[in-house]
C-alpha cells in the first residue's frame, strides 16, 4: 500500500499549490511556469487536489452496496477535479 499525505487536499487560494490537511504543500502546480496563476496552473491544482476524493470514490464504486451514494460521491469528486466545486 502506498503512503501518501492524507486528504482532504485543498487548492491554495491563488491556485499555485495544493495543500494537505495541515496546510503542508502537497504539490507546486506552477513550478515550470514563468507566469504564476495561469488557468493551466489552476486546472492542474484542482485536479491534483481532488486525487484523494477520486481514489475514495473509485473504491466506493467498486465495493459500496449503496451505488447511488457512491455515484454522488464520484460526481462530487469529478466536479472538484474540474474546478466546479
N, C-alpha and C positions, 0 to 999 in steps of 0.2 A: 504494500500500500504506500502510495506517495504521501509525503508530509508536506503540506503547503500552509500558508498563512490562512487561518480560519476566517470564514466570512462572517458577517457581510462585508463586502468591499464597496467603497463609495468613490465616485469620481470627484476629484478635487474641484472646487467651485470654478476654477479657471479652465478646467478640462486638460490640464497639463500632466496630471498624475492620477494614479489610483491609490487610495489609502485603505489600509486594513482597519480592523475593529479598534485598535489602539492608536489610530491616526499615524501608523508607521507606513512609509511608502512601500507599496507592493510593486508598482511599475511607473517608470517615467515614460510617458507616451509621446514626448516631443524631443527626445534626446538627439535625433538625427535631423530635426527641422531647424533651419536657420531662423525661422519666424515662429514664435510661440503662439499658442491659442488659435491654430488654424482649424477649419472644420474637420479635416482629417484627423488631427490630434484629438479633438473632442470625440469623434466617432470611434477611434481606437480605444480611448479611455472608457467610453460607455461599454464597448464590447468586452474589454478586459475586466471591468468592474462586475459584469454580470456572470463571469465564469463560475463562481461558487453556486449561484442560483440556477444556472443552466445545468450544472452537474447534478444538483439535487433533484431538479425537475425531471431530468432524464432517468435517474434511478427510480423515482416515483412512478414514472410512466411504465416502467418495466415490472415493478413489484407491488405497487399500491393497489388495493382492491377497489377503492373509490376512484374510478377512472375519470369522472367528471372533475373531482377536486384536483387530480393530477394534471388534467388538461388545463384548468385555470391557472395552476402554478406554472406550467410550461408557458402559457400565454403571457403571464406577468414577467417571466424571465426573458422571453423574447422581446417584449416591449422595453425592458431595461437595456438589453443588448443593443437595441435600435435607437436608444436615447429618447424613448417616448414616455418614460416614467421617472 
